[in-house]
Amino acid sequence: MSTNARMEPAVLVSSLDDDGSDPRAKENTGYGVDDIAFASLSLSVPVLPPEILHLIFRYLVPAKTTLYNLCLASKQFKDIAIEYLYRGEVRLHFDQDVHPEMDLDHFLSLPDTESKTIKGLFISSFPERPSRQTVKAEIMAVKLKNFLLKLQPDQLDTFVLNGWGIDNYLQYFPGEPFLRQQTGIRKVCLPLASLFWSQGASERVLTPGIFPNLESLYVSDMCYLSHIRDVWTIIEDKGETLKSLAILCPLGSQLKSFLGYPDMFSNPYTFLQIEVALKVLRDLYIYGFPNLGRFLNDCARNLIDYKILRSLRLEQCPRIESLLQTICNIEEMPSLKSLQLIETCSPETFETIIPRLSPLETLYIIFPREQNLPKYDMIKYYHSKTLRRVWIEHKNSSYVLDNTVRTIKFKLPPDNGYDGFFLTSWPLLEEVALGIDLVRDNRPIILPENLRVLRIVGTPRFANGALYEPARDALAIAKKHVYHTSIKNKQPRLAVIAFFTLIPPPIYVTAQHPIIYLVDYVREEDKLIPILRLTDIGAVRWLFPDMKIMEFERRDKPWADDDGSLW
């Protein structure tokens, strides 16, 4: 509903005289009784109570433009809309074509009493095309600097700078003096290369004592050897407070090249060493570190206590097999609940460690393109009783799961039934990600009976001229799921089917925005019929705040919850 349509009743209601009568009824307007009737009708328009308005405005949280318009409509609407406009958080996303100018202008105009409520600041830039410096970007950089300077010392609890295009908007960034003023920050995401490049000092070192209350550190571009020193400086006094740590080393960076040469570790002075032990670290995410085991052994021997680690995510970390086989067991990591190995682990290592781990709740396993096929049945045998979310993918092609997921096993008497990979033995499994080729033909795929969220990944094969039709594929998935759950006399719980797929050239380069369907069910003639509704990620976040598998990328907000978890 548009803002104008919602405000029409307010225009019709007229003001009253002191005696409570309508002045328009006293005038000779030429309409006589009809005019009086119109005034009576206007006065009868109901005014919604604040509780109902809060429910409506809460639903409009993803639509910021609508909330801005409501702030201009009336004082009552403004008082309510302000609460939901940022609710303690400000998210600014910069792009070449779309800039948050309205957001910046709005927050710059806020009085100090209202701007003080901002506790979380999330600034990101992920342009779909290669970014470049423009006049508009420079204007946005000035406004961003003014907005940051408007914040009070010790105001922020969370601060995020993220994205491969963010350096175009940091040329006037206040720098370390601003960060040092915000002593209350518990969660911070910093692109060290972009941040220091904007200051004209790529070799600049952070000084000790910054972020004294830090609980979660997310370094999105650790590119140079000097950045190792910067990270050590930040965490050297955080042994008793730091709960989650993420370090990303981008492809093509100088540091990644250095780590890729084993000879670099023969010189004890190549990498700066650190003696601190992170005694409460529970979540660890490392991206792009070759020879990670040797690096930790030579430079940070006591940094990580694997016995208290709850979540371990390693992505594109080659030559890590020895470290995995050493730490991935119940003796070394008894508290581990989430294991995510993305293009890092070989099938042989996977088959070795999966029986030795403590029961997992989350398992993401994505094998590199050049690897062989692992034994996926081991997942079901050792962890199916406790898993809540599973991601299984092979970069070579998603159809490698056919024999495992599609195989139907008929049981002999006295069972007199049939089983499949997902049909039984998964009592808690609610979120699954699978390759798209598993759902693009008429062969039945059996999904977990308690499944709520299904994410389709991979690259579709266009064999025999087959078209990519997400709506048709999603409806086929839902119908087959209804059929298999009805055989077991259970109601389907599948509520979300999402396509995060890559379309190869020349059809399209990549699917930048996911295609997401909500699944509803209606009963017709004693049959349950699934119905699809196209939606977006914002609605899914609202309906399913606890889901994790849809937030795998997490660009603007890199943490899974307010505690800074990386799950």
Secondary structure, DSSP 4 states (H G I P E B T S, - for coil): --HHHHHHHHHHPPP--TTS--HHHHS--S-THHHHHHHHHHHTPPPPPHHHHHHHHHHTTT-HHHHHHHHHH-HHHHHHHHHHHTTTEEEEE--SS---HHHHHHHHHS-HHHHTT--EEEEE---SS-----HHHHHHHHHHHHHHHHSPTT--SEEEEESTTGGGG-TT---HHHHHH-TT--EEEE-HHHHHHHTT-TT--PPTT-STT--EEEES---SHHHHHHHHHHHTT-TTT--EEEEE--TT-HHHHHHT-GGGGGSTTSS------BTT--EEEEES-TTHHHHHHHH-TTSB-GGG--EEEEES--S-HHHHHHH-STTT-TT--EEEEES---HHHHHHHTTTSPPPSEEEEEE-TTS----THHHHHHHTTT-SEEEEEETT-GGGGHHHHS-EEEPPTTS-SEEETTTSS-TT--EEEEEGGGSSSSSPPPPPTT--EEEEEE----GGG----HHHHHHHHHHHHHHHHHHTT------EEEEEEPPPTTT-S---S-EEEEEEEEEETTEEEEEEEEE-HHHHHHH-TT--GGGSS--S--SSSTT----
